[in-house]
C-alpha cells in the first residue's frame, strides 16, 4: 500500500532516510562516492542534484520491487520515518508504528543517479507479478497474490507505463466484476495525467468505462481493455 509520495529538489544530491533530525556525521564521512551507505538509524542515498526532481514514495508491506536495491535490512526508526536533505531545507515525517527495528527495502531506478526511490516498510517476503500484466512487469513485494482491490490500488499508484497501467486496471475491473464505484478510482487517476482537469471534464468517462466494460469477455478483455485505454488517453490528449 502506498502511504505517501514526495517530489524533491535536492541541491547537493544527498537524501537521508530514517530517524533523527540531522545527518549523522559518521554516515557522511563514509559516503565518499558510494550510491548509498547506512547506519542503524539512517540511510544516505545519492540522487541527481539540480538536474531534476527526485520522486520518493513510501510503501507499507506491498510495494514495487525495483531492479536496483541500495538497501535491504533493518533501521531503528523510533516510530517515525523522515526524509531530509543535507542542508536542512526540508524534512518530511511519517509515523510508522511502534518504536524499534523495522524491516526496510529501498529500491531505485539507477544507483548513483537516482530519480525515483521506493521505500518499502515491512515488505512482503515474496515477489509476485500482478495478474493483469505480462511476466516480469511491475513485480511487487507481497506475502501472497494480491487481492483484486490491492492489485487495482497498486496499478493506480503511479503514472509511469501509463497505457499498461490503465489497460491493466480496466482488466481488473472486468475480470473481477468489481463494484461500480471502482470505475471512479480509474477516472480520478486520469485527472493526474493533465494539469487543470476539472471533475466536469472527465465525469463522462466513468459512464464510458462502465458501459464498455460490461460487454468485455474473458476471451477479448486484453484487446478490448487496451483499446479502451487508448481511447481514454486520446480523449484527454495524453
C-alpha positions, 0 to 999 in steps of 0.5 A, a space after each residue: 500500500 502506498 502511504 505517501 509520495 514526495 517530489 524533491 529538489 535536492 541541491 547537493 544530491 544527498 537524501 537521508 532516510 530514517 530517524 533523527 533530525 540531522 545527518 549523522 556525521 559518521 554516515 557522511 564521512 563514509 559516503 565518499 562516492 558510494 550510491 548509498 551507505 547506512 547506519 542503524 538509524 539512517 540511510 544516505 542515498 545519492 540522487 541527481 542534484 539540480 538536474 531534476 526532481 527526485 520522486 520518493 514514495 513510501 510503501 507499507 508491506 506491498 510495494 514495487 520491487 525495483 531492479 536496483 536495491 541500495 538497501 535491504 535490512 533493518 533501521 531503528 526508526 523510533 516510530 517515525 520515518 523522515 526524509 531530509 536533505 543535507 542542508 536542512 531545507 526540508 524534512 518530511 515525517 511519517 509515523 510508522 508504528 511502534 518504536 524499534 527495528 523495522 524491516 526496510 527495502 529501498 529500491 531505485 531506478 539507477 544507483 548513483 543517479 537516482 530519480 525515483 526511490 521506493 521505500 518499502 516498510 515491512 515488505 512482503 517476503 515474496 515477489 509476485 507479478 500482478 495478474 493483469 500484466 505480462 511476466 516480469 512487469 511491475 513485480 511487487 513485494 507481497 506475502 501472497 497474490 494480491 487481492 483484486 482491490 490491492 492489485 487495482 490500488 497498486 496499478 493506480 499508484 503511479 503514472 509511469 507505463 501509463 497505457 499498461 497501467 490503465 489497460 491493466 486496471 480496466 482488466 481488473 475491473 472486468 475480470 473481477 466484476 468489481 463494484 461500480 464505484 471502482 470505475 471512479 478510482 480509474 477516472 480520478 487517476 486520469 485527472 493526474 495525467 493533465 494539469 487543470 482537469 476539472 471533475 466536469 471534464 472527465 465525469 463522462 468517462 466513468 459512464 464510458 468505462 462502465 458501459 464498455 466494460 460490461 460487454 468485455 469477455 474473458 476471451 477479448 478483455 486484453 484487446 478490448 481493455 487496451 483499446 479502451 485505454 487508448 481511447 481514454 488517453 486520446 480523449 484527454 490528449 495524453 
